[in-house]
Amino acid sequence: MKISWIKQEKDNENFKVAERLGMEVHRLNNPEEVDKTMQELADKHYNMIVLSNEIAGFSEDIIKKYQKSKDINIIISPRKTEE
């Protein structure tokens, strides 16, 4: 199973553990490139893409292309709550 994470460049809160474990975490300068990045990962046969809640709001393809796909799972990480 190939997994990748996507978050904004300035996001220092989400997916810290994945980054520390050396897993593939994409940091996007322009959040509007999320659909392009997801398509590139799908083309590379990634089975699961985890998006930060903040970046997921910029995607038009989550519902249109991937909602019923059996080849790829899209997970939206819940927003971090301030304590």
C-alpha positions as CSV (number, residue, x, y, z in Angstrom):
1,M,0.0,0.0,0.0
2,K,1.4,3.4,-1.0
3,I,0.3,6.3,1.2
4,S,1.0,10.0,0.9
5,W,0.1,13.1,2.9
6,I,-0.6,16.6,1.5
7,K,-0.6,19.8,3.5
8,Q,0.2,23.5,3.1
9,E,3.8,24.7,3.2
10,K,3.4,26.7,6.3
11,D,1.5,24.0,8.2
12,N,3.7,22.9,11.0
13,E,1.0,21.0,13.0
14,N,-0.4,18.3,10.8
15,F,1.4,15.0,9.9
16,K,4.4,15.6,12.2
17,V,4.7,11.9,13.0
18,A,4.6,10.9,9.3
19,E,7.3,13.4,8.5
20,R,9.5,12.2,11.4
21,L,9.1,8.6,10.2
22,G,10.4,9.6,6.8
23,M,7.1,9.1,5.0
24,E,6.1,11.1,1.9
25,V,4.5,14.4,2.9
26,H,3.8,16.9,0.2
27,R,3.9,20.6,1.2
28,L,2.1,22.8,-1.2
29,N,3.0,26.5,-1.6
30,N,-0.2,27.0,-3.6
31,P,-3.2,25.2,-2.1
32,E,-5.0,25.4,-5.4
33,E,-2.6,22.8,-6.8
34,V,-4.0,20.1,-4.6
35,D,-6.0,18.5,-7.4
36,K,-2.9,18.4,-9.6
37,T,-0.9,16.8,-6.8
38,M,-3.6,14.2,-6.1
39,Q,-3.7,13.3,-9.8
40,E,0.1,12.9,-9.9
41,L,-0.1,10.6,-6.9
42,A,-3.0,8.6,-8.4
43,D,-0.9,8.2,-11.6
44,K,1.9,6.8,-9.5
45,H,-0.5,4.2,-8.1
46,Y,-0.9,5.6,-4.6
47,N,-3.7,3.7,-2.7
48,M,-4.3,6.3,0.0
49,I,-3.9,10.1,0.1
50,V,-4.4,11.9,3.4
51,L,-5.2,15.6,3.2
52,S,-5.2,18.2,5.9
53,N,-8.6,19.7,6.4
54,E,-7.3,23.1,5.4
55,I,-6.0,21.9,2.0
56,A,-9.0,19.7,1.3
57,G,-11.2,22.7,1.0
58,F,-9.3,23.7,-2.1
59,S,-10.0,20.4,-4.0
60,E,-12.8,20.1,-6.5
61,D,-11.8,16.5,-7.4
62,I,-12.4,14.9,-4.0
63,I,-16.1,14.5,-4.7
64,K,-16.1,14.5,-8.5
65,K,-13.3,12.0,-9.2
66,Y,-12.5,10.1,-6.1
67,Q,-15.7,9.7,-4.1
68,K,-16.6,6.3,-5.6
69,S,-13.2,5.2,-6.7
70,K,-12.2,1.7,-5.6
71,D,-8.5,2.3,-6.6
72,I,-7.7,5.2,-4.2
73,N,-8.9,6.2,-0.8
74,I,-8.9,9.9,0.2
75,I,-8.9,10.7,3.9
76,I,-9.4,14.2,5.2
77,S,-7.6,14.7,8.5
78,P,-9.7,16.5,11.2
79,R,-8.8,20.1,12.0
80,K,-6.5,20.6,15.0
81,T,-8.4,22.2,17.9
82,E,-6.7,24.9,19.9
83,E,-6.6,24.1,23.7
